[in-house]
Amino acid sequence: MRISDLQNEQKNVSIGGVVTYIGQSRDVSLKSGNVEKITTITIQDDSGSIPVNIWGSIIEKIKINSEIRVEKGHVNEFRNQLQFNLGYYGKLFILLDSENK
C-alpha cells in the first residue's frame, strides 16, 4: 500500500519505503510491569512519508537510507498526524541495507 493511501484506524496494513529518520530509543513501562524499548522512524515512498513506531531490539538493525517493508501494522492519528504502529504481530523486513546500495 502507498503511504498516501493510509487512513486512520486501518488495521493489518503493509507498507514499504526508505528510512529517512531514526529517533532516540526510549524505555516504556508496560501494563505487565515489563519495560520495552520503542523508537520512532520515518519511512518514505514516492507518495509521502509516515512515522513508524518500532518496538524492541530490531531497531538496531535499521540504518538511514535502508529500504524496508513493515507488515501487519495499524494506523492511528496522534497529535493530528497519522502514524504507523508495528504491533506485537507485526513484521519488519530489511529489503536493502543502506551499506549495500
MIRO-588124 format. One record per residue (C-alpha): residue number from 1; x negated, y negated, z negated. Coordinates in steps of 0.02 Angstrom, whole numbers. Example, Ala and Ser with C-alpha at 12.3 -4.5 7.8 and 13.67 -1.06 7.14 Angstrom:
2
<rec i="1" c1="-615" c2="225" c3="-390"/>
<rec i="2" c1="-684" c2="53" c3="-357"/>
END
This chain:
101
<rec i="1" c1="0" c2="0" c3="0"/>
<rec i="2" c1="-60" c2="-175" c3="37"/>
<rec i="3" c1="-86" c2="-291" c3="-111"/>
<rec i="4" c1="29" c2="-424" c3="-38"/>
<rec i="5" c1="172" c2="-296" c3="-38"/>
<rec i="6" c1="162" c2="-263" c3="-226"/>
<rec i="7" c1="311" c2="-312" c3="-333"/>
<rec i="8" c1="340" c2="-325" c3="-520"/>
<rec i="9" c1="389" c2="-162" c3="-609"/>
<rec i="10" c1="335" c2="-46" c3="-468"/>
<rec i="11" c1="277" c2="124" c3="-530"/>
<rec i="12" c1="170" c2="264" c3="-458"/>
<rec i="13" c1="80" c2="143" c3="-340"/>
<rec i="14" c1="-86" c2="167" c3="-249"/>
<rec i="15" c1="-194" c2="27" c3="-182"/>
<rec i="16" c1="-371" c2="10" c3="-117"/>
<rec i="17" c1="-495" c2="-128" c3="-85"/>
<rec i="18" c1="-660" c2="-207" c3="-129"/>
<rec i="19" c1="-707" c2="-252" c3="-308"/>
<rec i="20" c1="-736" c2="-440" c3="-315"/>
<rec i="21" c1="-742" c2="-465" c3="-504"/>
<rec i="22" c1="-783" c2="-363" c3="-659"/>
<rec i="23" c1="-736" c2="-438" c3="-828"/>
<rec i="24" c1="-809" c2="-408" c3="-1000"/>
<rec i="25" c1="-754" c2="-247" c3="-1085"/>
<rec i="26" c1="-659" c2="-267" c3="-1247"/>
<rec i="27" c1="-600" c2="-146" c3="-1381"/>
<rec i="28" c1="-413" c2="-121" c3="-1404"/>
<rec i="29" c1="-335" c2="-35" c3="-1555"/>
<rec i="30" c1="-204" c2="90" c3="-1501"/>
<rec i="31" c1="-46" c2="140" c3="-1596"/>
<rec i="32" c1="-129" c2="308" c3="-1630"/>
<rec i="33" c1="-265" c2="218" c3="-1728"/>
<rec i="34" c1="-397" c2="254" c3="-1596"/>
<rec i="35" c1="-499" c2="117" c3="-1514"/>
<rec i="36" c1="-518" c2="115" c3="-1325"/>
<rec i="37" c1="-613" c2="1" c3="-1206"/>
<rec i="38" c1="-519" c2="-98" c3="-1075"/>
<rec i="39" c1="-591" c2="-202" c3="-933"/>
<rec i="40" c1="-507" c2="-308" c3="-801"/>
<rec i="41" c1="-574" c2="-303" c3="-624"/>
<rec i="42" c1="-509" c2="-385" c3="-466"/>
<rec i="43" c1="-477" c2="-287" c3="-307"/>
<rec i="44" c1="-457" c2="-374" c3="-139"/>
<rec i="45" c1="-394" c2="-309" c3="28"/>
<rec i="46" c1="-355" c2="-401" c3="190"/>
<rec i="47" c1="-188" c2="-461" c3="118"/>
<rec i="48" c1="-238" c2="-529" c3="-53"/>
<rec i="49" c1="-310" c2="-486" c3="-223"/>
<rec i="50" c1="-246" c2="-424" c3="-391"/>
<rec i="51" c1="-317" c2="-398" c3="-566"/>
<rec i="52" c1="-328" c2="-214" c3="-615"/>
<rec i="53" c1="-341" c2="-156" c3="-796"/>
<rec i="54" c1="-459" c2="-8" c3="-813"/>
<rec i="55" c1="-468" c2="97" c3="-973"/>
<rec i="56" c1="-615" c2="199" c3="-1037"/>
<rec i="57" c1="-792" c2="226" c3="-979"/>
<rec i="58" c1="-752" c2="238" c3="-792"/>
<rec i="59" c1="-788" c2="52" c3="-779"/>
<rec i="60" c1="-974" c2="88" c3="-799"/>
<rec i="61" c1="-974" c2="170" c3="-626"/>
<rec i="62" c1="-896" c2="21" c3="-536"/>
<rec i="63" c1="-1001" c2="-117" c3="-459"/>
<rec i="64" c1="-961" c2="-280" c3="-372"/>
<rec i="65" c1="-926" c2="-251" c3="-185"/>
<rec i="66" c1="-888" c2="-67" c3="-212"/>
<rec i="67" c1="-740" c2="-3" c3="-111"/>
<rec i="68" c1="-618" c2="88" c3="-225"/>
<rec i="69" c1="-445" c2="165" c3="-224"/>
<rec i="70" c1="-331" c2="170" c3="-377"/>
<rec i="71" c1="-184" c2="290" c3="-381"/>
<rec i="72" c1="-32" c2="319" c3="-491"/>
<rec i="73" c1="-35" c2="147" c3="-568"/>
<rec i="74" c1="103" c2="24" c3="-608"/>
<rec i="75" c1="128" c2="-160" c3="-576"/>
<rec i="76" c1="188" c2="-288" c3="-701"/>
<rec i="77" c1="186" c2="-475" c3="-723"/>
<rec i="78" c1="80" c2="-557" c3="-857"/>
<rec i="79" c1="69" c2="-746" c3="-876"/>
<rec i="80" c1="159" c2="-771" c3="-710"/>
<rec i="81" c1="35" c2="-663" c3="-615"/>
<rec i="82" c1="55" c2="-486" c3="-550"/>
<rec i="83" c1="-70" c2="-361" c3="-617"/>
<rec i="84" c1="-103" c2="-177" c3="-582"/>
<rec i="85" c1="-122" c2="-58" c3="-728"/>
<rec i="86" c1="-209" c2="107" c3="-712"/>
<rec i="87" c1="-116" c2="206" c3="-845"/>
<rec i="88" c1="-153" c2="372" c3="-928"/>
<rec i="89" c1="-110" c2="474" c3="-772"/>
<rec i="90" c1="-193" c2="352" c3="-651"/>
<rec i="91" c1="-346" c2="397" c3="-549"/>
<rec i="92" c1="-489" c2="291" c3="-482"/>
<rec i="93" c1="-597" c2="342" c3="-335"/>
<rec i="94" c1="-756" c2="254" c3="-280"/>
<rec i="95" c1="-750" c2="265" c3="-90"/>
<rec i="96" c1="-908" c2="167" c3="-52"/>
<rec i="97" c1="-1033" c2="113" c3="-183"/>
<rec i="98" c1="-1098" c2="-63" c3="-158"/>
<rec i="99" c1="-1277" c2="3" c3="-159"/>
<rec i="100" c1="-1240" c2="114" c3="-9"/>
<rec i="101" c1="-1160" c2="-19" c3="102"/>
END
